[in-house]
């Protein structure tokens, strides 16, 4: 959806990098099974994290396969697939189905109806299988639209909408881990939204688009503004790390720890560097 929950490869062992890549490839191949090559275009790091998280928590049995990837024709790739990668791929399609309807046509890439039709069949199947998650996405987009039209200035309120959405998607099963997964998903969702509006604040100012950070951007120096955003992001990181540590995860824990404690902050630092370069 946003692509902010990703690994910091520089701080991962070679073996953990290999496992992480196999989950990324596994989720991508699940997308192809569900929706063909067009489905693979939807892949993102956020859903790869969800696949690894659920695989680790439920200690699922993986199907590990070597295959030839069209992007890397001259080397063998490895994919890791299980019920969690399948679920993550379906949530990827569910989110993207609405995302393209709400945003892609804004930039004149393709008519809204044309894009939606590409995934309509898969969406309808997912809606039947996961009605709770589908309803959460519908409610999210409705509430977000109301907030944007009303020029809601409270960042915590608007970010909480993405938090509520991700809480429902993280709660895969109705079991003893549901509430803790919802807590984890909520704070990760808020973090994702804050990263999104931070990355886009200058573009949104130029295009006269809604962004709840614009007031803070105008009222502070760049240094103070960046410090404020970093503090807010660190606060969200603290909350989702607490939820994560309460889950009895052993399998793939070093990868998950890397993403939650290093990878997401590494992504923020990358954004800051890009912003500085644009000013020179």
Secondary structure, DSSP 4 states (H G I P E B T S, - for coil): --------GGGS-HHHHHHHHHHHHHHHHHHHHHHHHHHHTT--HHHHHHHHHHHHHHTPPPEEEEEEETTEEEEEEEEEE-HHHHHHHHHHHHHHHHHHHHTGGGGTSS-HHHHHHHHHHHHHHHHHH-HHHHHHHHHHHHHHHHHHHTT---HHHHHHHHHHHHHHHH--SSSTTHHHHHHHHHHHHHHHHHHHHHHHHHHHHHHT---TTHHHHHHS-HHHHHHHHHHHHHHHHHHHHHHHHHS---TTHHHHHHIIIIIHHHHHHHHHHHHHHHT-
